[in-house]
Amino acid sequence: MTIKEARKIVKNYADNTMAPDEEAFFMFTEAMNFLINEEHNPQDMLYLGGVYYEMKRFDLALKYYEMAASYDYDPAYECLGYIWYYGRTGERDFKKAFEYFSKLMDKGDFVATYKVADMYKNGYYVEKDMKTYERIIEELYPKVIKCRNVFDPVPEVSTRLARIRTEQGRIEDAVNLYLYAKDFLAQRIRFNAFFGNLNIMKWLIDDLYELIEFDEDYFDFFDLYYLLKTPHKIVFDYKEESYEIESVMEGDECEVCFNGKWFHNRDDFFKDACIGDVKLTTIYDDLYAFVIIE
């Protein structure tokens, strides 16, 4: 294998919108490890770690994140902060998480800054301090709202500020923050339906409809997070064809049926539901005429 051949394999893997088969994934990992051994580029290490993180193979994610961090690569510190903050490998270490996030916050990193705020909110490693949490988020919001890249943490900071505004009784401000975050996040999910992004959307929708009444005559794809919590039958159109979604209560939550396939819950539906080989999250903006029929 040459570097040029390896790069081509990696590009083909990244450009593929369908779920990779075992052979394609094997070739991808072989190509990535070849590039890492040949070029020692921490970006490659971080990228491979990120692929494993999305697959929830956190032990391998940790391996490559630590490899990238050994080159003093700033983005790796953020990823390691997440690993230890959430205890992805089975052990939480808030001291390590705080140190990694603080290191980047001091350099002006937006993600690390709101994660440090979260640690003050929750009392993780540091003493719980809601005033410090709110101050950090209030100061961060005017900076992130100028961002235009869909992978910038606009939804993460906006939803945090929305919850602060809700506590302050400023409901209209909170709703506007949620709606802006929803649109921004939907565009991100089109490119990366990572479980973390989908969770943010789910929580956002749940919080939004605690503040406003759900409009059954006008809703969109991501509003299904609200509807699929309870039994419903919904139809929508795509390319002039109609499709039906049904949620049925099983135990404590609803199972979801779409296109002849059952999903254990709304999380699995949003993660895996497809028309043909195309995920619904990729074409969400082309889905229209949503109607509740039951």
C-alpha positions as a Python dict, from the first residue, in 0.01 Angstrom:
ca = {
    (1, 'M'): (0, 0, 0),
    (2, 'T'): (120, 351, -82),
    (3, 'I'): (24, 675, 92),
    (4, 'K'): (-175, 779, -216),
    (5, 'E'): (-366, 449, -217),
    (6, 'A'): (-434, 475, 156),
    (7, 'R'): (-568, 829, 120),
    (8, 'K'): (-800, 715, -157),
    (9, 'I'): (-939, 434, 62),
    (10, 'V'): (-998, 680, 347),
    (11, 'K'): (-1168, 932, 117),
    (12, 'N'): (-1397, 666, -32),
    (13, 'Y'): (-1493, 553, 319),
    (14, 'A'): (-1565, 910, 432),
    (15, 'D'): (-1771, 989, 119),
    (16, 'N'): (-1989, 678, 150),
    (17, 'T'): (-2332, 772, 289),
    (18, 'M'): (-2435, 409, 336),
    (19, 'A'): (-2345, 189, 632),
    (20, 'P'): (-2004, 31, 555),
    (21, 'D'): (-1972, -345, 535),
    (22, 'E'): (-1706, -533, 732),
    (23, 'E'): (-1463, -546, 441),
    (24, 'A'): (-1487, -172, 375),
    (25, 'F'): (-1432, -95, 742),
    (26, 'F'): (-1134, -334, 759),
    (27, 'M'): (-973, -167, 457),
    (28, 'F'): (-1037, 175, 609),
    (29, 'T'): (-872, 89, 940),
    (30, 'E'): (-578, -75, 762),
    (31, 'A'): (-532, 239, 553),
    (32, 'M'): (-558, 468, 856),
    (33, 'N'): (-306, 271, 1058),
    (34, 'F'): (-71, 266, 760),
    (35, 'L'): (-94, 646, 732),
    (36, 'I'): (-44, 691, 1107),
    (37, 'N'): (267, 472, 1103),
    (38, 'E'): (407, 643, 794),
    (39, 'E'): (325, 1008, 857),
    (40, 'H'): (267, 1035, 1234),
    (41, 'N'): (-2, 1297, 1177),
    (42, 'P'): (-211, 1358, 1493),
    (43, 'Q'): (-508, 1459, 1274),
    (44, 'D'): (-521, 1103, 1142),
    (45, 'M'): (-497, 964, 1494),
    (46, 'L'): (-782, 1187, 1609),
    (47, 'Y'): (-994, 1098, 1306),
    (48, 'L'): (-959, 724, 1361),
    (49, 'G'): (-1030, 771, 1732),
    (50, 'G'): (-1343, 966, 1639),
    (51, 'V'): (-1467, 685, 1413),
    (52, 'Y'): (-1427, 440, 1700),
    (53, 'Y'): (-1597, 686, 1939),
    (54, 'E'): (-1904, 707, 1713),
    (55, 'M'): (-1912, 326, 1708),
    (56, 'K'): (-1896, 336, 2090),
    (57, 'R'): (-1571, 139, 2086),
    (58, 'F'): (-1436, 374, 2348),
    (59, 'D'): (-1126, 174, 2443),
    (60, 'L'): (-991, 216, 2090),
    (61, 'A'): (-1104, 580, 2079),
    (62, 'L'): (-901, 643, 2395),
    (63, 'K'): (-596, 475, 2242),
    (64, 'Y'): (-590, 704, 1939),
    (65, 'Y'): (-688, 1018, 2131),
    (66, 'E'): (-396, 962, 2369),
    (67, 'M'): (-171, 897, 2071),
    (68, 'A'): (-272, 1233, 1919),
    (69, 'A'): (-234, 1411, 2254),
    (70, 'S'): (126, 1284, 2276),
    (71, 'Y'): (195, 1526, 1989),
    (72, 'D'): (46, 1812, 2195),
    (73, 'Y'): (-249, 1831, 1954),
    (74, 'D'): (-514, 2054, 2111),
    (75, 'P'): (-827, 1886, 1966),
    (76, 'A'): (-717, 1559, 2128),
    (77, 'Y'): (-739, 1719, 2472),
    (78, 'E'): (-1104, 1801, 2412),
    (79, 'C'): (-1177, 1442, 2311),
    (80, 'L'): (-995, 1307, 2614),
    (81, 'G'): (-1195, 1545, 2831),
    (82, 'Y'): (-1513, 1383, 2698),
    (83, 'I'): (-1379, 1033, 2752),
    (84, 'W'): (-1309, 1101, 3121),
    (85, 'Y'): (-1608, 1331, 3183),
    (86, 'Y'): (-1856, 1067, 3073),
    (87, 'G'): (-1654, 767, 3184),
    (88, 'R'): (-1677, 617, 2837),
    (89, 'T'): (-1432, 338, 2916),
    (90, 'G'): (-1607, 250, 3240),
    (91, 'E'): (-1431, 491, 3475),
    (92, 'R'): (-1505, 859, 3530),
    (93, 'D'): (-1216, 1086, 3621),
    (94, 'F'): (-1341, 1441, 3669),
    (95, 'K'): (-996, 1565, 3766),
    (96, 'K'): (-853, 1460, 3430),
    (97, 'A'): (-1158, 1597, 3248),
    (98, 'F'): (-1132, 1934, 3424),
    (99, 'E'): (-760, 1958, 3350),
    (100, 'Y'): (-805, 1878, 2980),
    (101, 'F'): (-1099, 2117, 2937),
    (102, 'S'): (-935, 2396, 3139),
    (103, 'K'): (-619, 2368, 2930),
    (104, 'L'): (-822, 2443, 2618),
    (105, 'M'): (-1054, 2698, 2778),
    (106, 'D'): (-748, 2908, 2857),
    (107, 'K'): (-676, 2905, 2482),
    (108, 'G'): (-1027, 3027, 2400),
    (109, 'D'): (-1179, 2695, 2292),
    (110, 'F'): (-1558, 2725, 2297),
    (111, 'V'): (-1640, 2358, 2357),
    (112, 'A'): (-1399, 2325, 2645),
    (113, 'T'): (-1539, 2646, 2794),
    (114, 'Y'): (-1898, 2523, 2815),
    (115, 'K'): (-1779, 2189, 2950),
    (116, 'V'): (-1591, 2366, 3230),
    (117, 'A'): (-1915, 2556, 3296),
    (118, 'D'): (-2099, 2224, 3319),
    (119, 'M'): (-1851, 2103, 3578),
    (120, 'Y'): (-1929, 2406, 3795),
    (121, 'K'): (-2301, 2345, 3744),
    (122, 'N'): (-2276, 1981, 3850),
    (123, 'G'): (-2002, 2012, 4111),
    (124, 'Y'): (-1771, 1775, 3924),
    (125, 'Y'): (-1419, 1800, 4070),
    (126, 'V'): (-1489, 2166, 4157),
    (127, 'E'): (-1740, 2298, 4411),
    (128, 'K'): (-2089, 2340, 4267),
    (129, 'D'): (-2133, 2705, 4168),
    (130, 'M'): (-2438, 2805, 3960),
    (131, 'K'): (-2333, 3169, 3942),
    (132, 'T'): (-2003, 3073, 3780),
    (133, 'Y'): (-2188, 2838, 3543),
    (134, 'E'): (-2431, 3109, 3435),
    (135, 'R'): (-2158, 3371, 3402),
    (136, 'I'): (-1949, 3149, 3174),
    (137, 'I'): (-2247, 3065, 2949),
    (138, 'E'): (-2365, 3428, 2936),
    (139, 'E'): (-2014, 3542, 2833),
    (140, 'L'): (-1972, 3259, 2582),
    (141, 'Y'): (-2300, 3300, 2394),
    (142, 'P'): (-2215, 3632, 2217),
    (143, 'K'): (-1898, 3467, 2087),
    (144, 'V'): (-2048, 3144, 1953),
    (145, 'I'): (-2355, 3308, 1798),
    (146, 'K'): (-2122, 3457, 1537),
    (147, 'C'): (-2013, 3108, 1425),
    (148, 'R'): (-2139, 2972, 1094),
    (149, 'N'): (-1975, 2630, 1073),
    (150, 'V'): (-2240, 2369, 1160),
    (151, 'F'): (-1988, 2187, 1380),
    (152, 'D'): (-1934, 2491, 1601),
    (153, 'P'): (-2105, 2458, 1942),
    (154, 'V'): (-2389, 2700, 1874),
    (155, 'P'): (-2667, 2452, 1971),
    (156, 'E'): (-2484, 2337, 2284),
    (157, 'V'): (-2439, 2690, 2418),
    (158, 'S'): (-2780, 2814, 2296),
    (159, 'T'): (-2970, 2534, 2472),
    (160, 'R'): (-2779, 2597, 2794),
    (161, 'L'): (-2865, 2965, 2778),
    (162, 'A'): (-3227, 2874, 2697),
    (163, 'R'): (-3251, 2676, 3020),
    (164, 'I'): (-3106, 2971, 3210),
    (165, 'R'): (-3365, 3199, 3048),
    (166, 'T'): (-3642, 2952, 3140),
    (167, 'E'): (-3534, 2965, 3504),
    (168, 'Q'): (-3540, 3346, 3480),
    (169, 'G'): (-3896, 3336, 3348),
    (170, 'R'): (-3791, 3476, 3010),
    (171, 'I'): (-3987, 3215, 2814),
    (172, 'E'): (-4001, 3393, 2478),
    (173, 'D'): (-3622, 3434, 2479),
    (174, 'A'): (-3580, 3068, 2572),
    (175, 'V'): (-3810, 2953, 2289),
    (176, 'N'): (-3623, 3163, 2033),
    (177, 'L'): (-3293, 3017, 2150),
    (178, 'Y'): (-3428, 2662, 2118),
    (179, 'L'): (-3566, 2726, 1768),
    (180, 'Y'): (-3239, 2872, 1644),
    (181, 'A'): (-3045, 2584, 1798),
    (182, 'K'): (-3283, 2333, 1639),
    (183, 'D'): (-3227, 2468, 1288),
    (184, 'F'): (-2851, 2489, 1334),
    (185, 'L'): (-2828, 2138, 1479),
    (186, 'A'): (-3047, 1986, 1207),
    (187, 'Q'): (-2796, 2105, 948),
    (188, 'R'): (-2513, 1946, 1146),
    (189, 'I'): (-2698, 1616, 1178),
    (190, 'R'): (-2740, 1605, 800),
    (191, 'F'): (-2363, 1565, 778),
    (192, 'N'): (-2309, 1369, 1099),
    (193, 'A'): (-2590, 1176, 1268),
    (194, 'F'): (-2359, 1103, 1563),
    (195, 'F'): (-2548, 980, 1871),
    (196, 'G'): (-2431, 1283, 2068),
    (197, 'N'): (-2586, 1524, 1816),
    (198, 'L'): (-2908, 1326, 1809),
    (199, 'N'): (-2927, 1330, 2189),
    (200, 'I'): (-2891, 1709, 2192),
    (201, 'M'): (-3178, 1734, 1943),
    (202, 'K'): (-3396, 1498, 2150),
    (203, 'W'): (-3340, 1694, 2470),
    (204, 'L'): (-3391, 2023, 2285),
    (205, 'I'): (-3728, 1908, 2145),
    (206, 'D'): (-3839, 1776, 2485),
    (207, 'D'): (-3750, 2108, 2650),
    (208, 'L'): (-3903, 2321, 2373),
    (209, 'Y'): (-4244, 2157, 2400),
    (210, 'E'): (-4246, 2203, 2775),
    (211, 'L'): (-4263, 2575, 2696),
    (212, 'I'): (-4494, 2591, 2394),
    (213, 'E'): (-4790, 2392, 2266),
    (214, 'F'): (-4716, 2141, 1992),
    (215, 'D'): (-4875, 2244, 1661),
    (216, 'E'): (-5027, 1931, 1507),
    (217, 'D'): (-5098, 2115, 1181),
    (218, 'Y'): (-4740, 2224, 1122),
    (219, 'F'): (-4437, 2022, 1227),
    (220, 'D'): (-4122, 1881, 1074),
    (221, 'F'): (-3902, 1572, 1083),
    (222, 'F'): (-3721, 1643, 1408),
    (223, 'D'): (-4049, 1723, 1583),
    (224, 'L'): (-4109, 1349, 1558),
    (225, 'Y'): (-3894, 1326, 1871),
    (226, 'Y'): (-4197, 1470, 2051),
    (227, 'L'): (-4462, 1260, 1878),
    (228, 'L'): (-4284, 926, 1893),
    (229, 'K'): (-4274, 932, 2273),
    (230, 'T'): (-4639, 824, 2265),
    (231, 'P'): (-4852, 613, 2027),
    (232, 'H'): (-4906, 789, 1695),
    (233, 'K'): (-4946, 718, 1328),
    (234, 'I'): (-4791, 977, 1097),
    (235, 'V'): (-4755, 1006, 721),
    (236, 'F'): (-4520, 1225, 517),
    (237, 'D'): (-4410, 1263, 156),
    (238, 'Y'): (-4075, 1231, -13),
    (239, 'K'): (-4030, 1266, -388),
    (240, 'E'): (-4407, 1248, -435),
    (241, 'E'): (-4435, 917, -250),
    (242, 'S'): (-4602, 873, 89),
    (243, 'Y'): (-4448, 699, 388),
    (244, 'E'): (-4598, 598, 721),
    (245, 'I'): (-4448, 595, 1070),
    (246, 'E'): (-4620, 425, 1363),
    (247, 'S'): (-4522, 430, 1729),
    (248, 'V'): (-4663, 163, 1961),
    (249, 'M'): (-4623, 152, 2338),
    (250, 'E'): (-4415, -143, 2456),
    (251, 'G'): (-4328, -136, 2825),
    (252, 'D'): (-4207, 208, 2928),
    (253, 'E'): (-4151, 352, 2580),
    (254, 'C'): (-4270, 329, 2223),
    (255, 'E'): (-4133, 104, 1954),
    (256, 'V'): (-4137, 261, 1609),
    (257, 'C'): (-4228, 99, 1277),
    (258, 'F'): (-4113, 258, 951),
    (259, 'N'): (-4084, 115, 603),
    (260, 'G'): (-4152, -238, 728),
    (261, 'K'): (-3879, -223, 996),
    (262, 'W'): (-3925, -201, 1372),
    (263, 'F'): (-3700, 14, 1589),
    (264, 'H'): (-3674, -35, 1966),
    (265, 'N'): (-3731, 333, 2041),
    (266, 'R'): (-3718, 682, 1892),
    (267, 'D'): (-3340, 692, 1938),
    (268, 'D'): (-3292, 390, 1712),
    (269, 'F'): (-3540, 531, 1460),
    (270, 'F'): (-3350, 858, 1423),
    (271, 'K'): (-3016, 678, 1411),
    (272, 'D'): (-3100, 413, 1153),
    (273, 'A'): (-3424, 482, 962),
    (274, 'C'): (-3369, 493, 585),
    (275, 'I'): (-3548, 523, 256),
    (276, 'G'): (-3356, 285, 38),
    (277, 'D'): (-2995, 326, 144),
    (278, 'V'): (-3032, 691, 244),
    (279, 'K'): (-3078, 787, 608),
    (280, 'L'): (-3373, 1012, 686),
    (281, 'T'): (-3144, 1246, 879),
    (282, 'T'): (-2951, 1311, 556),
    (283, 'I'): (-3263, 1414, 361),
    (284, 'Y'): (-3466, 1562, 647),
    (285, 'D'): (-3519, 1891, 461),
    (286, 'D'): (-3670, 1708, 162),
    (287, 'L'): (-3937, 1536, 372),
    (288, 'Y'): (-4267, 1724, 369),
    (289, 'A'): (-4644, 1718, 428),
    (290, 'F'): (-4625, 1561, 774),
    (291, 'V'): (-4972, 1468, 899),
    (292, 'I'): (-5091, 1289, 1213),
    (293, 'I'): (-5356, 1035, 1110),
    (294, 'E'): (-5403, 865, 1450),
}
